[in-house]
């Protein structure tokens, strides 16, 4: 089965930070795959912009190298067609250098312009304001910004004010690549396009929900950024709270962008506060030490960032309540960390046990059904059920999954999230992007947790690389009589 390719009208995509890791590793390969699929049309242009001095030919060569490394493009016939769309402009976001030449390059017909800010958040406001001052924010222009939107609620509000002074809210696309993953979108299809699950999607039938984003890598070359951010700001404030919203949201009136985002906002505003009064009972933060990971000895976080000490967390576990009628009494357990044993992201919906057992099944009784939604890798959905073991000899029950792998079911690997999100932004479809009030509501939940940690003066709990985080993270869920899902592998 192949997906239908809908061509996109010609557009200009300008990547500020065009010589950075994100552009080379993710954005240009994603655009190339859309070219290869036949989705891009003439005279679409892709323009890299950064302070580095470089000719168009030199930039095309660097993009070609990135495609060979990250985009499986070596010897592909579509490469030359894609590279012909590539242009480069040297400019400085903080002064006048290069902007006159950039205006000349952008002069032309009134096609869609998408400005992608693949830079640090400290440059979001200066670049947006300069685009406005130079008259480059046309009626059909959009601006796309990467997370993090600020480092707390106050800075996020300042960035949003700056973006909003130049672009209408409908033309501001705050990108979270997790929302572009096929499995995340299929969570909405699973809930709202099937009559089977939605009647059960409440506290009468669901016992708890787990969301895990596990990484085997350390901080690598992102040490300076990560040490100023930490797992809470890097993963929880955006990716994980967005996943929580999609699980917990009420059915929207339509699939229109604002209808979806209205319901997600309601969830964020319903999160039970975590602050100094309860942070010790509902949160765990950790920092990896030297250990054995990915089949080899791994250094500590302090080794990786080259500092003698740091209070930055590389692991977070949370127990979150959603204070509304649908989810009252249902805990949402979140955990994320670096240097864990496996790399995967998943959502586990744990249903309640059967109210009365008529079969004998071990000392612990019949396991509860659970729905496991694998976001990455091996995207797919598993529904764990109890069935009779075939053969004579009585009713012997087995806990087995109904397993749907997207790659096996559809015969193709899912496209990269950036492929979908970039094309949606060009089209002006904001369904999978965060609205300003969502970002600020997420910070309003996260900021008190971080402030409580700071006031406690307790350092992150140590855990060895290659383990599942501090022992306290296991206790967080097990003291409620539950366990973290171990059925991923």
DAJO-V872337 format. One line per field, one symbol per residue. burial: # if it has 16 or more other C-alpha atoms within 10 Angstrom, else .. A space follows every 50 residues. Layout:
burial=???
This chain:
burial=.......#.##########...##############..##...####### #....#..##..##.##...#.#.....#..##..########....##. .#........#########.#..#########...##...########## ###.###.##.###.##...##############.###.###........ ###..##############...#..##.###################### .#....##.############.####..#..############....### ##.##.....#############...#.###################### ###............###########.########...........##.. #....#.........###########.#########.############# .##......###########..##.##......#.....
